[in-house]
């Protein structure tokens, strides 16, 4: 049995039916530049290599990386290291095309890793990833719902997101305490709306105090008249706004913010 390191948040997927469903969702074909994040003992890797050879993979666990390298010395182009620090843009340049990312992402770094991949969106065509179910529910949430929040809004301009299916704890070893889901994130060629420079900090500030009205939560960036000038009610709460409305607010914040 593969040794599990808790600090890496490892839960290894072993259910063959789920593995096959993920590969079917990815549907790799000749010419794709596929990169797997966190291959672990290689259960998904084996299925992917049946469809596409070679592929790239990023693995932080040195023992697992050594075993993977011994098993597939030429088929798997393995990169030892942390996916949170990996330069996906440099890999895309080396491969000569946009990357297709796939993986069972570690739940303890899922949101930071999504934001890291977001920074490399110009070199990525799509992501097919497994995450904690509640994270994917947040990614696809609609305004004025409990799951809607910073993650939803930050991904909205750049990705078309489709939740594919849920996966129970028994599909993993060791079983996590939560359900998981698989989603496909397709990078949009053009953002859904213009994203001003202050979009990210404004969204972060708004949802850091999501129970407060925008008049209060955006203090220091926008005053009530400026919020109203964007066509938004200053008494509204952040979870009621569509992503594009945050962009409208951020565009005004550049010239009307306060210290």
Secondary structure, 3 states (H helix, E strand, C coil): CCCCCHHHCCCEECCHHHHHHHHHHHCCCCCCEEEEECCCCCHHHHHHHHHCCCEEEEECCHHHHHHHHHHCCCCEEEEECCCCCCCHHHHHHHHCCCEEEEEECCHHHHHHHHHHHHHCHHHEEEEEEEEEHHHHHHHCCCCCCCCCCHHHHHHHCCEEEEEEEEECHHHEECCCCCCEEEEEEEECCCCCCCCCCCHHHHHHHHHHCCCCEHHHHCCCCCCHHHHHHCCCCCCCEHHHCCHHHHHHHHHHHHHHCCC
